[in-house]
Amino acid sequence: MTKIYLFVSAVVLVGLSLTSFVVKNNDDELKPIVTSKKTRVNFKLRGTGSKNIAVKIGIGYQVGSGSCCSTVSPNSTNGFSGEVGDVVYDAERKRVIVKIYEGLEGQTLELKDYY
């Protein structure tokens, strides 16, 4: 009798866990939940040049979050990587420089245009 209860319990638990992977839409169809992978984008930031401003760069979902800090010197170019939707921000001035989008892939942004 105990084996039957264990078997029924296992079947119920498996059934409940499987139902957590489907969603009911308006058409009464069951569809699997798709976890969206964020797209990673690689880009470069070029310093401010003659404006002579070193910028501490952070990348995250909002200012102060995510990875911080890499300094871009006035006359250097540094490579960065972030997920679409995240922001590139100036960690010292607490200001968003650009929001990461797919078209940024392989591009070089001029920080002098933002300062």
Buried (B, 14 or more C-beta within 10 A) or exposed (E): EEEEEEEEEEEEEEEEEEEEEEEEEEEEEEEEEEEEEEEEBEBBBBBBEEEEBEBBBBBBEEBEEBEBEBEBEBEEBBEBEBBBEBBBBBBEEEEEBBEBBEEBEEEEBBBBEBB
